[in-house]
């Protein structure tokens, strides 16, 4: 059963629905509000930041004090392909890296509608290949992301496999957006508080902004449509009460049927993006600890490998 803190969060969502529905905020206003909310975030203790220039793309190293050398988590933030930045997800990436005991590289990939598909995917490919060029082995890289970033991480795996690149050790999707088709009926079938907020934000328009001239059913736009054979182990976390829940469980079943190892963890009654509220929600901390457990299963022993060049 969801915690008292989560019930309070749902009440806050309910209170926000009316003003959002009346004002119908435009994308620039939503971006600004998301950035402003990030000012209150505090990094976990003993986690350090360093700017990264990834062949011209902004990025950020997140380095816990006790991180294992030679291993890295490539993190792709969420935001429906139209919102989000290094700022908005910094604390989440920090606590995830600390719990997993590894360094993380977060990237500020390009957003729609200014930069539609395949810009975000090209940036994710650039970051992954840049890590390889820095001397990191593919087996010492994991890819992770939340919401749209989780879908982008899965699309990255498919693109790397199809290009013949060495695949990362594993991938982690926190409520990943695997199918960009979101019919109105689907929004109304899920938890009332979340669906009303999402409809007020006009989230159904975000997928088309990203896809632009490309079909929403393209396998690198909606990974649920892809051939899922030959991918590395996946950890997928989802709530049974969020908009993406059914699609993600369908993706997990399809991946398993294709022979891809999948660990699916389904949480009860939680809203989308509950991971972002890790300081407030015990369910989020539990979920992130389970991510750490997964990374230790994939990487059971410390790496003796150190990249050729300090990144």
Steps between C-alpha positions, in 0.01 A plus 500: 500500500639846411648703784346801670757714321378368166139570589604858574673520162180388327306767687747759373448372145125533544540857622717586200258361242254790501754780450684301233181421311392865504834646398619228259866602546711516186822307464737791580312562826512131591873487431560803718286364783684167491835677516387721788382198698846350466653783706377335820683176433794407720766257388572204728797545731840406352380505139700733279428662163723575205407648163555278197537608138386207287625610161308825540198360685461613863522227758580455867700245693341399829766342721419343838799498732510118516423432133666200337757609240451401140121459508241756399125544485392699192184680609232640266250724677125499447263776400297378205785587258402867541590581865778436746870565527806424707354731767165329536641151556830574672395385848336183366811409303712581805316270737477225239874513432574500873273204570650306208854596597598614150561822311221631280513707184185705439452671165295798388367349178308717254125544549200519271341686333814698419691177443268210411587134451769376456684784681460356853598152382799636310613676818463182705704311238762776510530475879528121500763495227685785671526287815648218291748745350598608853604141568194361677415145399143435389476238776574777753220729382133487596234722346212634708217748469158597629179550301599626153863455601424137577344456158801671346732259684311205351507657152874549547546126557309418182699755298832372635409139427387582146822698439716210621640694799604328821203507735507629859487263794134576574232766481263643761162652419315691773143519371632509143286647221501208258200591282445863400142432390284624789131493398256698713332185625824375653543816706151465642549135600778570749510678834275803483741749657784419263287482185342839564839665550641339187201604294536856632865496392393365157751217520343329197661771290852438628556175308410659164727796580789257542415270211424791261502348149575151632225252584427459871521126430863522385696252715757763603221738603282242677733215606205269565476475121863387463654157456618439856732205437861509608477779757689504833322440834228753579363627829158658455309671782139610458191575707176316432311830536689724259420582140795305361443187706325278246735595217809433707377160613426418134854607410646279774298199384607554139866533601485179703336317211789617281752349743616823665547466879249731672454579868158666529415665832140620531413743781148545629293816460776753430490799268730543204844644582485390862876443485560876481353539850754272663564733795128504578369157400616178666384312188749695290788418733401134494491505120843660474644249748365224276677661205821486705438131574461437127828674417680289758358186338628611160832620645558264794867591548692828483649583163876481473482697177585869486430703182802601295417868540345680795157616378 
